[in-house]
Amino acid sequence: MFKQDLVAHFGTATAAAKALGVSKSTVSLWKDIVPWQYALLAEKATNGALKYDPSQYEKITTAGAQP
């Protein structure tokens, strides 16, 4: 899930943070991708309007994996 999509859905980073039960500074620390735990919360908070896509997170963990 992309941070820009999350913020666009809720209108502001503050509103997105409130919906997920975190501080605005927490949301501000995220880069382009919402951490998977919060992506799951966002999917539930938006009744599925935003989707958690496990494949986005597989690429991140695979890239950092040791051979």
PDB file of N, CA, C and O in Angstrom, chain B, residues numbered from 101:
ATOM      1  N   MET B 101       0.854  -1.173   0.000  1.00  0.00           N
ATOM      2  CA  MET B 101       0.000   0.000   0.000  1.00  0.00           C
ATOM      3  C   MET B 101       0.897   1.233   0.000  1.00  0.00           C
ATOM      4  O   MET B 101       1.844   1.331   0.781  1.00  0.00           O
ATOM      5  N   PHE B 102       0.588   2.154  -0.874  1.00  0.00           N
ATOM      6  CA  PHE B 102       1.377   3.370  -0.967  1.00  0.00           C
ATOM      7  C   PHE B 102       0.863   4.429   0.003  1.00  0.00           C
ATOM      8  O   PHE B 102      -0.342   4.619   0.167  1.00  0.00           O
ATOM      9  N   LYS B 103       1.804   5.107   0.633  1.00  0.00           N
ATOM     10  CA  LYS B 103       1.467   6.159   1.587  1.00  0.00           C
ATOM     11  C   LYS B 103       0.610   7.236   0.929  1.00  0.00           C
ATOM     12  O   LYS B 103      -0.341   7.729   1.534  1.00  0.00           O
ATOM     13  N   GLN B 104       0.944   7.601  -0.305  1.00  0.00           N
ATOM     14  CA  GLN B 104       0.182   8.656  -0.984  1.00  0.00           C
ATOM     15  C   GLN B 104      -1.276   8.258  -1.175  1.00  0.00           C
ATOM     16  O   GLN B 104      -2.159   9.113  -1.107  1.00  0.00           O
ATOM     17  N   ASP B 105      -1.546   6.980  -1.411  1.00  0.00           N
ATOM     18  CA  ASP B 105      -2.928   6.512  -1.557  1.00  0.00           C
ATOM     19  C   ASP B 105      -3.671   6.570  -0.227  1.00  0.00           C
ATOM     20  O   ASP B 105      -4.844   6.940  -0.176  1.00  0.00           O
ATOM     21  N   LEU B 106      -2.981   6.204   0.840  1.00  0.00           N
ATOM     22  CA  LEU B 106      -3.576   6.255   2.176  1.00  0.00           C
ATOM     23  C   LEU B 106      -3.958   7.687   2.536  1.00  0.00           C
ATOM     24  O   LEU B 106      -5.078   7.946   2.978  1.00  0.00           O
ATOM     25  N   VAL B 107      -3.030   8.605   2.347  1.00  0.00           N
ATOM     26  CA  VAL B 107      -3.281  10.008   2.679  1.00  0.00           C
ATOM     27  C   VAL B 107      -4.369  10.580   1.774  1.00  0.00           C
ATOM     28  O   VAL B 107      -5.229  11.327   2.241  1.00  0.00           O
ATOM     29  N   ALA B 108      -4.342  10.241   0.495  1.00  0.00           N
ATOM     30  CA  ALA B 108      -5.371  10.731  -0.431  1.00  0.00           C
ATOM     31  C   ALA B 108      -6.753  10.237  -0.018  1.00  0.00           C
ATOM     32  O   ALA B 108      -7.734  10.976  -0.105  1.00  0.00           O
ATOM     33  N   HIS B 109      -6.829   8.998   0.427  1.00  0.00           N
ATOM     34  CA  HIS B 109      -8.126   8.444   0.836  1.00  0.00           C
ATOM     35  C   HIS B 109      -8.714   9.218   2.015  1.00  0.00           C
ATOM     36  O   HIS B 109      -9.904   9.534   2.024  1.00  0.00           O
ATOM     37  N   PHE B 110      -7.886   9.517   2.995  1.00  0.00           N
ATOM     38  CA  PHE B 110      -8.374  10.192   4.200  1.00  0.00           C
ATOM     39  C   PHE B 110      -8.321  11.716   4.100  1.00  0.00           C
ATOM     40  O   PHE B 110      -8.901  12.410   4.936  1.00  0.00           O
ATOM     41  N   GLY B 111      -7.636  12.238   3.094  1.00  0.00           N
ATOM     42  CA  GLY B 111      -7.590  13.682   2.884  1.00  0.00           C
ATOM     43  C   GLY B 111      -6.350  14.355   3.424  1.00  0.00           C
ATOM     44  O   GLY B 111      -5.814  15.267   2.796  1.00  0.00           O
ATOM     45  N   THR B 112      -5.887  13.918   4.581  1.00  0.00           N
ATOM     46  CA  THR B 112      -4.665  14.468   5.183  1.00  0.00           C
ATOM     47  C   THR B 112      -3.925  13.357   5.917  1.00  0.00           C
ATOM     48  O   THR B 112      -4.494  12.315   6.244  1.00  0.00           O
ATOM     49  N   ALA B 113      -2.644  13.604   6.166  1.00  0.00           N
ATOM     50  CA  ALA B 113      -1.859  12.650   6.951  1.00  0.00           C
ATOM     51  C   ALA B 113      -2.393  12.569   8.375  1.00  0.00           C
ATOM     52  O   ALA B 113      -2.363  11.506   8.995  1.00  0.00           O
ATOM     53  N   THR B 114      -2.877  13.684   8.887  1.00  0.00           N
ATOM     54  CA  THR B 114      -3.437  13.709  10.242  1.00  0.00           C
ATOM     55  C   THR B 114      -4.676  12.823  10.331  1.00  0.00           C
ATOM     56  O   THR B 114      -4.829  12.056  11.282  1.00  0.00           O
ATOM     57  N   ALA B 115      -5.557  12.930   9.341  1.00  0.00           N
ATOM     58  CA  ALA B 115      -6.771  12.106   9.326  1.00  0.00           C
ATOM     59  C   ALA B 115      -6.426  10.628   9.157  1.00  0.00           C
ATOM     60  O   ALA B 115      -7.051   9.771   9.782  1.00  0.00           O
ATOM     61  N   ALA B 116      -5.442  10.328   8.321  1.00  0.00           N
ATOM     62  CA  ALA B 116      -5.013   8.940   8.131  1.00  0.00           C
ATOM     63  C   ALA B 116      -4.457   8.386   9.437  1.00  0.00           C
ATOM     64  O   ALA B 116      -4.769   7.259   9.822  1.00  0.00           O
ATOM     65  N   ALA B 117      -3.640   9.172  10.110  1.00  0.00           N
ATOM     66  CA  ALA B 117      -3.064   8.748  11.387  1.00  0.00           C
ATOM     67  C   ALA B 117      -4.155   8.471  12.409  1.00  0.00           C
ATOM     68  O   ALA B 117      -4.110   7.463  13.113  1.00  0.00           O
ATOM     69  N   LYS B 118      -5.124   9.355  12.489  1.00  0.00           N
ATOM     70  CA  LYS B 118      -6.222   9.181  13.447  1.00  0.00           C
ATOM     71  C   LYS B 118      -6.999   7.898  13.153  1.00  0.00           C
ATOM     72  O   LYS B 118      -7.356   7.163  14.073  1.00  0.00           O
ATOM     73  N   ALA B 119      -7.259   7.629  11.877  1.00  0.00           N
ATOM     74  CA  ALA B 119      -8.006   6.428  11.492  1.00  0.00           C
ATOM     75  C   ALA B 119      -7.259   5.149  11.865  1.00  0.00           C
ATOM     76  O   ALA B 119      -7.875   4.125  12.159  1.00  0.00           O
ATOM     77  N   LEU B 120      -5.926   5.219  11.849  1.00  0.00           N
ATOM     78  CA  LEU B 120      -5.119   4.039  12.167  1.00  0.00           C
ATOM     79  C   LEU B 120      -4.707   3.979  13.630  1.00  0.00           C
ATOM     80  O   LEU B 120      -4.120   2.993  14.076  1.00  0.00           O
ATOM     81  N   GLY B 121      -5.015   5.036  14.373  1.00  0.00           N
ATOM     82  CA  GLY B 121      -4.677   5.050  15.789  1.00  0.00           C
ATOM     83  C   GLY B 121      -3.207   5.299  16.070  1.00  0.00           C
ATOM     84  O   GLY B 121      -2.667   4.828  17.071  1.00  0.00           O
ATOM     85  N   VAL B 122      -2.560   6.050  15.174  1.00  0.00           N
ATOM     86  CA  VAL B 122      -1.150   6.392  15.368  1.00  0.00           C
ATOM     87  C   VAL B 122      -0.992   7.906  15.307  1.00  0.00           C
ATOM     88  O   VAL B 122      -1.933   8.621  14.961  1.00  0.00           O
ATOM     89  N   SER B 123       0.186   8.386  15.639  1.00  0.00           N
ATOM     90  CA  SER B 123       0.439   9.825  15.584  1.00  0.00           C
ATOM     91  C   SER B 123       0.775  10.250  14.153  1.00  0.00           C
ATOM     92  O   SER B 123       1.185   9.436  13.325  1.00  0.00           O
ATOM     93  N   LYS B 124       0.594  11.527  13.888  1.00  0.00           N
ATOM     94  CA  LYS B 124       0.942  12.061  12.570  1.00  0.00           C
ATOM     95  C   LYS B 124       2.427  11.880  12.305  1.00  0.00           C
ATOM     96  O   LYS B 124       2.830  11.640  11.167  1.00  0.00           O
ATOM     97  N   SER B 125       3.242  11.992  13.343  1.00  0.00           N
ATOM     98  CA  SER B 125       4.684  11.822  13.154  1.00  0.00           C
ATOM     99  C   SER B 125       5.027  10.394  12.727  1.00  0.00           C
ATOM    100  O   SER B 125       5.986  10.181  11.985  1.00  0.00           O
ATOM    101  N   THR B 126       4.254   9.424  13.189  1.00  0.00           N
ATOM    102  CA  THR B 126       4.465   8.041  12.755  1.00  0.00           C
ATOM    103  C   THR B 126       4.237   7.935  11.259  1.00  0.00           C
ATOM    104  O   THR B 126       5.048   7.344  10.546  1.00  0.00           O
ATOM    105  N   VAL B 127       3.144   8.500  10.779  1.00  0.00           N
ATOM    106  CA  VAL B 127       2.845   8.475   9.343  1.00  0.00           C
ATOM    107  C   VAL B 127       3.930   9.223   8.574  1.00  0.00           C
ATOM    108  O   VAL B 127       4.336   8.788   7.496  1.00  0.00           O
ATOM    109  N   SER B 128       4.394  10.323   9.108  1.00  0.00           N
ATOM    110  CA  SER B 128       5.425  11.124   8.438  1.00  0.00           C
ATOM    111  C   SER B 128       6.737  10.360   8.277  1.00  0.00           C
ATOM    112  O   SER B 128       7.492  10.616   7.339  1.00  0.00           O
ATOM    113  N   LEU B 129       7.011   9.431   9.178  1.00  0.00           N
ATOM    114  CA  LEU B 129       8.250   8.654   9.104  1.00  0.00           C
ATOM    115  C   LEU B 129       8.228   7.592   8.008  1.00  0.00           C
ATOM    116  O   LEU B 129       9.285   7.132   7.577  1.00  0.00           O
ATOM    117  N   TRP B 130       7.038   7.197   7.551  1.00  0.00           N
ATOM    118  CA  TRP B 130       6.951   6.179   6.511  1.00  0.00           C
ATOM    119  C   TRP B 130       7.463   6.739   5.202  1.00  0.00           C
ATOM    120  O   TRP B 130       7.249   7.912   4.895  1.00  0.00           O
ATOM    121  N   LYS B 131       8.137   5.905   4.433  1.00  0.00           N
ATOM    122  CA  LYS B 131       8.618   6.335   3.121  1.00  0.00           C
ATOM    123  C   LYS B 131       7.471   6.175   2.127  1.00  0.00           C
ATOM    124  O   LYS B 131       6.374   6.668   2.390  1.00  0.00           O
ATOM    125  N   ASP B 132       7.682   5.512   1.012  1.00  0.00           N
ATOM    126  CA  ASP B 132       6.629   5.378   0.001  1.00  0.00           C
ATOM    127  C   ASP B 132       5.606   4.299   0.339  1.00  0.00           C
ATOM    128  O   ASP B 132       4.430   4.421  -0.001  1.00  0.00           O
ATOM    129  N   ILE B 133       6.058   3.249   1.004  1.00  0.00           N
ATOM    130  CA  ILE B 133       5.197   2.104   1.302  1.00  0.00           C
ATOM    131  C   ILE B 133       4.795   2.129   2.776  1.00  0.00           C
ATOM    132  O   ILE B 133       5.637   2.304   3.657  1.00  0.00           O
ATOM    133  N   VAL B 134       3.511   1.955   3.028  1.00  0.00           N
ATOM    134  CA  VAL B 134       2.999   1.868   4.399  1.00  0.00           C
ATOM    135  C   VAL B 134       3.460   0.526   4.977  1.00  0.00           C
ATOM    136  O   VAL B 134       3.300  -0.497   4.312  1.00  0.00           O
ATOM    137  N   PRO B 135       4.022   0.491   6.182  1.00  0.00           N
ATOM    138  CA  PRO B 135       4.404  -0.791   6.787  1.00  0.00           C
ATOM    139  C   PRO B 135       3.220  -1.773   6.790  1.00  0.00           C
ATOM    140  O   PRO B 135       2.070  -1.380   6.986  1.00  0.00           O
ATOM    141  N   TRP B 136       3.528  -3.043   6.570  1.00  0.00           N
ATOM    142  CA  TRP B 136       2.472  -4.032   6.345  1.00  0.00           C
ATOM    143  C   TRP B 136       1.451  -4.081   7.475  1.00  0.00           C
ATOM    144  O   TRP B 136       0.263  -4.279   7.222  1.00  0.00           O
ATOM    145  N   GLN B 137       1.896  -3.904   8.715  1.00  0.00           N
ATOM    146  CA  GLN B 137       0.964  -3.977   9.841  1.00  0.00           C
ATOM    147  C   GLN B 137      -0.100  -2.877   9.728  1.00  0.00           C
ATOM    148  O   GLN B 137      -1.277  -3.101  10.010  1.00  0.00           O
ATOM    149  N   TYR B 138       0.336  -1.700   9.317  1.00  0.00           N
ATOM    150  CA  TYR B 138      -0.582  -0.571   9.187  1.00  0.00           C
ATOM    151  C   TYR B 138      -1.408  -0.672   7.908  1.00  0.00           C
ATOM    152  O   TYR B 138      -2.532  -0.174   7.849  1.00  0.00           O
ATOM    153  N   ALA B 139      -0.852  -1.314   6.891  1.00  0.00           N
ATOM    154  CA  ALA B 139      -1.615  -1.538   5.666  1.00  0.00           C
ATOM    155  C   ALA B 139      -2.811  -2.448   5.950  1.00  0.00           C
ATOM    156  O   ALA B 139      -3.899  -2.243   5.413  1.00  0.00           O
ATOM    157  N   LEU B 140      -2.601  -3.446   6.792  1.00  0.00           N
ATOM    158  CA  LEU B 140      -3.717  -4.318   7.185  1.00  0.00           C
ATOM    159  C   LEU B 140      -4.780  -3.528   7.944  1.00  0.00           C
ATOM    160  O   LEU B 140      -5.975  -3.700   7.706  1.00  0.00           O
ATOM    161  N   LEU B 141      -4.343  -2.662   8.856  1.00  0.00           N
ATOM    162  CA  LEU B 141      -5.287  -1.809   9.594  1.00  0.00           C
ATOM    163  C   LEU B 141      -6.032  -0.870   8.652  1.00  0.00           C
ATOM    164  O   LEU B 141      -7.233  -0.650   8.806  1.00  0.00           O
ATOM    165  N   ALA B 142      -5.316  -0.321   7.678  1.00  0.00           N
ATOM    166  CA  ALA B 142      -5.933   0.613   6.733  1.00  0.00           C
ATOM    167  C   ALA B 142      -6.980  -0.087   5.879  1.00  0.00           C
ATOM    168  O   ALA B 142      -8.030   0.488   5.592  1.00  0.00           O
ATOM    169  N   GLU B 143      -6.706  -1.324   5.468  1.00  0.00           N
ATOM    170  CA  GLU B 143      -7.692  -2.067   4.688  1.00  0.00           C
ATOM    171  C   GLU B 143      -8.975  -2.240   5.499  1.00  0.00           C
ATOM    172  O   GLU B 143     -10.077  -2.072   4.975  1.00  0.00           O
ATOM    173  N   LYS B 144      -8.826  -2.575   6.769  1.00  0.00           N
ATOM    174  CA  LYS B 144      -9.994  -2.747   7.634  1.00  0.00           C
ATOM    175  C   LYS B 144     -10.695  -1.413   7.882  1.00  0.00           C
ATOM    176  O   LYS B 144     -11.924  -1.340   7.837  1.00  0.00           O
ATOM    177  N   ALA B 145      -9.921  -0.356   8.143  1.00  0.00           N
ATOM    178  CA  ALA B 145     -10.497   0.963   8.447  1.00  0.00           C
ATOM    179  C   ALA B 145     -11.238   1.563   7.257  1.00  0.00           C
ATOM    180  O   ALA B 145     -12.150   2.373   7.428  1.00  0.00           O
ATOM    181  N   THR B 146     -10.839   1.157   6.040  1.00  0.00           N
ATOM    182  CA  THR B 146     -11.486   1.696   4.832  1.00  0.00           C
ATOM    183  C   THR B 146     -12.511   0.727   4.247  1.00  0.00           C
ATOM    184  O   THR B 146     -13.008   0.932   3.140  1.00  0.00           O
ATOM    185  N   ASN B 147     -12.821  -0.327   4.998  1.00  0.00           N
ATOM    186  CA  ASN B 147     -13.757  -1.356   4.515  1.00  0.00           C
ATOM    187  C   ASN B 147     -13.357  -1.895   3.145  1.00  0.00           C
ATOM    188  O   ASN B 147     -14.207  -2.170   2.299  1.00  0.00           O
ATOM    189  N   GLY B 148     -12.050  -2.041   2.944  1.00  0.00           N
ATOM    190  CA  GLY B 148     -11.540  -2.625   1.711  1.00  0.00           C
ATOM    191  C   GLY B 148     -11.318  -1.653   0.572  1.00  0.00           C
ATOM    192  O   GLY B 148     -10.895  -2.069  -0.507  1.00  0.00           O
ATOM    193  N   ALA B 149     -11.588  -0.375   0.773  1.00  0.00           N
ATOM    194  CA  ALA B 149     -11.344   0.604  -0.293  1.00  0.00           C
ATOM    195  C   ALA B 149      -9.850   0.664  -0.619  1.00  0.00           C
ATOM    196  O   ALA B 149      -9.468   0.824  -1.778  1.00  0.00           O
ATOM    197  N   LEU B 150      -9.016   0.535   0.403  1.00  0.00           N
ATOM    198  CA  LEU B 150      -7.576   0.394   0.214  1.00  0.00           C
ATOM    199  C   LEU B 150      -7.242  -1.061   0.500  1.00  0.00           C
ATOM    200  O   LEU B 150      -7.754  -1.647   1.454  1.00  0.00           O
ATOM    201  N   LYS B 151      -6.386  -1.639  -0.324  1.00  0.00           N
ATOM    202  CA  LYS B 151      -6.076  -3.061  -0.203  1.00  0.00           C
ATOM    203  C   LYS B 151      -4.636  -3.294   0.236  1.00  0.00           C
ATOM    204  O   LYS B 151      -3.706  -2.649  -0.248  1.00  0.00           O
ATOM    205  N   TYR B 152      -4.478  -4.232   1.163  1.00  0.00           N
ATOM    206  CA  TYR B 152      -3.152  -4.723   1.534  1.00  0.00           C
ATOM    207  C   TYR B 152      -2.725  -5.696   0.451  1.00  0.00           C
ATOM    208  O   TYR B 152      -3.425  -6.671   0.178  1.00  0.00           O
ATOM    209  N   ASP B 153      -1.579  -5.438  -0.167  1.00  0.00           N
ATOM    210  CA  ASP B 153      -1.068  -6.295  -1.236  1.00  0.00           C
ATOM    211  C   ASP B 153       0.239  -6.934  -0.768  1.00  0.00           C
ATOM    212  O   ASP B 153       1.281  -6.279  -0.776  1.00  0.00           O
ATOM    213  N   PRO B 154       0.196  -8.198  -0.361  1.00  0.00           N
ATOM    214  CA  PRO B 154       1.401  -8.851   0.160  1.00  0.00           C
ATOM    215  C   PRO B 154       2.574  -8.829  -0.814  1.00  0.00           C
ATOM    216  O   PRO B 154       3.727  -8.844  -0.382  1.00  0.00           O
ATOM    217  N   SER B 155       2.308  -8.793  -2.104  1.00  0.00           N
ATOM    218  CA  SER B 155       3.400  -8.815  -3.078  1.00  0.00           C
ATOM    219  C   SER B 155       4.276  -7.567  -2.988  1.00  0.00           C
ATOM    220  O   SER B 155       5.460  -7.631  -3.321  1.00  0.00           O
ATOM    221  N   GLN B 156       3.734  -6.447  -2.553  1.00  0.00           N
ATOM    222  CA  GLN B 156       4.549  -5.241  -2.380  1.00  0.00           C
ATOM    223  C   GLN B 156       5.590  -5.452  -1.286  1.00  0.00           C
ATOM    224  O   GLN B 156       6.683  -4.889  -1.352  1.00  0.00           O
ATOM    225  N   TYR B 157       5.265  -6.244  -0.304  1.00  0.00           N
ATOM    226  CA  TYR B 157       6.145  -6.454   0.838  1.00  0.00           C
ATOM    227  C   TYR B 157       7.121  -7.593   0.598  1.00  0.00           C
ATOM    228  O   TYR B 157       8.200  -7.608   1.191  1.00  0.00           O
ATOM    229  N   GLU B 158       6.774  -8.544  -0.253  1.00  0.00           N
ATOM    230  CA  GLU B 158       7.693  -9.622  -0.608  1.00  0.00           C
ATOM    231  C   GLU B 158       8.916  -9.051  -1.302  1.00  0.00           C
ATOM    232  O   GLU B 158      10.035  -9.503  -1.058  1.00  0.00           O
ATOM    233  N   LYS B 159       8.717  -8.068  -2.159  1.00  0.00           N
ATOM    234  CA  LYS B 159       9.827  -7.456  -2.886  1.00  0.00           C
ATOM    235  C   LYS B 159      10.779  -6.763  -1.921  1.00  0.00           C
ATOM    236  O   LYS B 159      11.995  -6.819  -2.099  1.00  0.00           O
ATOM    237  N   ILE B 160      10.236  -6.117  -0.912  1.00  0.00           N
ATOM    238  CA  ILE B 160      11.064  -5.402   0.057  1.00  0.00           C
ATOM    239  C   ILE B 160      11.886  -6.384   0.882  1.00  0.00           C
ATOM    240  O   ILE B 160      13.091  -6.192   1.047  1.00  0.00           O
ATOM    241  N   THR B 161      11.256  -7.432   1.402  1.00  0.00           N
ATOM    242  CA  THR B 161      11.977  -8.378   2.247  1.00  0.00           C
ATOM    243  C   THR B 161      12.947  -9.217   1.428  1.00  0.00           C
ATOM    244  O   THR B 161      14.023  -9.555   1.920  1.00  0.00           O
ATOM    245  N   THR B 162      12.601  -9.557   0.207  1.00  0.00           N
ATOM    246  CA  THR B 162      13.498 -10.334  -0.635  1.00  0.00           C
ATOM    247  C   THR B 162      14.742  -9.523  -0.974  1.00  0.00           C
ATOM    248  O   THR B 162      15.846 -10.066  -1.006  1.00  0.00           O
ATOM    249  N   ALA B 163      14.575  -8.237  -1.224  1.00  0.00           N
ATOM    250  CA  ALA B 163      15.712  -7.386  -1.572  1.00  0.00           C
ATOM    251  C   ALA B 163      16.706  -7.292  -0.422  1.00  0.00           C
ATOM    252  O   ALA B 163      17.908  -7.162  -0.655  1.00  0.00           O
ATOM    253  N   GLY B 164      16.227  -7.355   0.801  1.00  0.00           N
ATOM    254  CA  GLY B 164      17.110  -7.237   1.955  1.00  0.00           C
ATOM    255  C   GLY B 164      17.588  -8.569   2.501  1.00  0.00           C
ATOM    256  O   GLY B 164      18.347  -8.604   3.470  1.00  0.00           O
ATOM    257  N   ALA B 165      17.157  -9.669   1.893  1.00  0.00           N
ATOM    258  CA  ALA B 165      17.502 -10.997   2.401  1.00  0.00           C
ATOM    259  C   ALA B 165      18.962 -11.334   2.113  1.00  0.00           C
ATOM    260  O   ALA B 165      19.528 -10.912   1.104  1.00  0.00           O
ATOM    261  N   GLN B 166      19.543 -12.086   3.001  1.00  0.00           N
ATOM    262  CA  GLN B 166      20.913 -12.557   2.816  1.00  0.00           C
ATOM    263  C   GLN B 166      20.879 -13.847   2.007  1.00  0.00           C
ATOM    264  O   GLN B 166      19.989 -14.674   2.202  1.00  0.00           O
ATOM    265  N   PRO B 167      21.843 -14.029   1.098  1.00  0.00           N
ATOM    266  CA  PRO B 167      21.869 -15.275   0.287  1.00  0.00           C
ATOM    267  C   PRO B 167      22.211 -16.493   1.116  1.00  0.00           C
ATOM    268  O   PRO B 167      22.272 -17.603   0.587  1.00  0.00           O
TER     269      PRO B 167
END
